[in-house]
Amino acid sequence: MKNENYRQYIHMAATLLVLLFMEFFGRTGTVLMLILVLLVGSLIINIKIIKNRIPLIDGLINLFERDNPRFVGYGSAWLVVGCLLTITFLSDINQIKSVIWILGIGDGMSTLVGIKSRKKLPYNKKKTINGSVAMFLSSIPVYFLIGPMGVLIAAACTIIESIELPINDNASIPLIGIIILKLFV
């Protein structure tokens, strides 16, 4: 559980850095940075797949990686992809910030609170009621960026995160946010 807490702090910090980067370098600069991160990350993943050691990276992997991921960096790669999807398919900067906030802060808080809770969701025993409530409540600040639509997106993303889907939630959360914004705004 301690390792999972660190992972979620990194998850939230990374998305806050993306939002900060967007403030200073705009959409284009942020997309370029995320593509660079994805490329470097892909190289690291490839090196690790062929079983080579990378001293500093191996230490970080041991500290932050979940046990038995599909591949090293699986969640991190999907986080970058989720941010890229959001920036690519949305043009309004406040909408982009809202979806990335929910992806980073909402999803992170869901896990941080959820792992301490015992009240499981009736339809998914891997998730908790308190985790879902935490995700929704920590996503509500997007209201100040996009108005009432932010509450709808927070609710929809919370529901998507609580369902066991075949796609990583770092992709499903932004996808549902993008779809709702494209359909209703």
C-alpha positions in Angstrom: 0.0 0.0 0.0 2.9 2.4 0.7 4.2 1.9 -2.8 0.7 2.6 -4.2 0.6 5.9 -2.2 3.9 7.0 -3.8 2.6 6.0 -7.2 -0.5 8.1 -6.8 1.5 11.1 -5.6 3.7 10.8 -8.7 0.5 10.4 -10.8 -1.0 13.6 -9.4 2.3 15.5 -9.5 2.9 14.5 -13.2 -0.5 15.8 -14.3 0.0 19.0 -12.3 3.3 19.4 -14.1 1.5 18.9 -17.5 -1.0 21.7 -16.5 1.8 24.0 -15.4 3.8 23.2 -18.6 0.6 24.2 -20.6 0.4 27.5 -18.8 4.0 28.4 -19.8 4.4 26.7 -23.2 0.8 26.4 -24.5 -0.8 23.5 -26.2 1.9 23.0 -28.8 4.8 23.1 -26.4 2.9 20.7 -24.1 2.2 18.2 -27.0 5.9 18.3 -28.0 7.0 17.7 -24.4 4.5 14.8 -24.0 5.7 13.2 -27.3 9.3 13.5 -26.1 8.4 11.9 -22.8 6.5 9.1 -24.7 9.5 8.5 -27.0 12.0 8.4 -24.2 9.7 6.2 -22.1 9.2 3.9 -25.1 13.0 3.5 -25.3 13.3 2.8 -21.6 10.5 0.2 -21.9 12.2 -1.4 -24.8 15.5 -1.6 -23.0 13.8 -3.1 -20.0 11.9 -5.7 -22.1 15.1 -7.0 -23.5 16.3 -7.3 -19.8 19.0 -4.7 -19.8 19.6 -2.8 -16.6 19.4 1.0 -16.4 20.8 1.8 -12.9 18.9 5.0 -12.0 15.7 3.9 -13.8 15.8 0.5 -12.1 15.7 2.2 -8.7 12.7 4.3 -9.7 10.9 1.2 -11.1 11.5 -0.7 -7.9 10.2 2.2 -5.9 7.1 3.1 -8.0 6.1 0.3 -10.3 3.2 -2.0 -9.4 3.8 -5.7 -9.1 3.5 -7.6 -12.3 2.5 -4.9 -14.8 1.8 -5.8 -18.4 5.2 -4.1 -19.1 7.4 -1.7 -17.2 6.0 1.8 -17.3 2.5 0.6 -18.4 0.5 3.1 -16.3 2.9 5.9 -17.0 2.7 5.4 -20.7 -1.1 5.4 -20.6 -1.0 8.6 -18.5 1.0 10.4 -21.2 -1.4 9.0 -23.9 -4.4 10.2 -21.9 -3.0 13.7 -21.7 -2.1 13.6 -25.4 -5.6 12.5 -26.4 -7.1 15.3 -24.3 -4.9 18.0 -25.8 -5.3 16.6 -29.4 -9.1 16.3 -29.4 -10.1 19.4 -27.4 -9.3 22.9 -28.4 -10.6 24.9 -25.5 -7.8 25.3 -22.9 -10.2 25.2 -19.9 -11.7 22.0 -21.2 -8.3 20.5 -21.6 -7.3 21.5 -18.1 -10.5 20.1 -16.7 -10.1 16.7 -18.2 -6.4 16.5 -17.2 -7.3 17.6 -13.7 -9.9 14.8 -13.4 -7.4 12.3 -14.9 -4.7 13.3 -12.4 -6.2 14.6 -9.3 -9.5 12.8 -9.4 -8.1 9.4 -10.3 -5.2 9.8 -7.9 -7.5 10.7 -4.9 -9.8 7.8 -5.8 -6.9 5.4 -5.2 -5.5 7.1 -2.2 -8.8 7.1 -0.4 -10.1 3.9 -1.9 -7.2 1.7 -0.6 -8.0 2.7 2.9 -11.7 1.9 2.6 -13.5 -1.4 3.0 -16.9 -0.5 1.6 -16.8 -2.1 -1.9 -18.9 -1.0 -4.8 -21.7 -3.5 -5.4 -20.7 -3.9 -9.1 -16.9 -3.9 -8.8 -15.4 -5.4 -5.7 -11.9 -4.0 -6.7 -13.2 -0.4 -6.1 -14.7 1.3 -3.1 -17.5 3.7 -2.5 -15.2 6.1 -0.6 -12.7 6.0 -3.5 -15.5 7.0 -6.0 -16.7 9.7 -3.7 -13.2 11.0 -3.3 -12.7 11.0 -7.1 -15.9 12.9 -7.7 -15.3 15.5 -4.9 -11.7 16.2 -5.9 -12.9 16.6 -9.5 -15.5 19.2 -8.7 -13.0 22.2 -8.9 -13.3 21.9 -12.7 -16.6 23.6 -12.3 -14.6 26.8 -12.0 -13.1 26.2 -15.4 -16.0 25.0 -17.4 -19.1 25.6 -15.3 -21.9 23.1 -14.7 -20.6 20.8 -17.5 -17.6 20.1 -15.2 -19.9 18.4 -12.6 -21.4 16.2 -15.4 -17.9 15.2 -16.6 -16.7 14.6 -13.0 -19.7 12.2 -12.5 -19.2 10.4 -15.8 -15.4 10.0 -15.3 -16.1 8.7 -11.7 -18.5 6.1 -13.1 -16.0 5.1 -15.9 -13.2 4.8 -13.4 -15.3 2.6 -11.1 -16.1 0.1 -13.9 -13.7 -2.7 -14.8 -12.9 -2.0 -18.4 -10.4 -3.6 -20.8 -8.8 -0.3 -21.3 -6.6 1.5 -18.8 -8.4 4.2 -16.9 -5.7 6.7 -17.9 -7.2 6.4 -21.3 -10.9 5.8 -20.5 -11.2 8.8 -18.2 -10.0 11.3 -20.8 -12.0 9.6 -23.6 -15.2 9.9 -21.7 -14.4 13.6 -20.9 -13.6 14.3 -24.5 -16.8 12.5 -25.7 -19.1 14.5 -23.4 -17.5 17.8 -24.2 -17.7 17.1 -28.0 -21.4 16.0 -27.7 -22.7 18.7 -25.3 -20.6 21.8 -25.7 
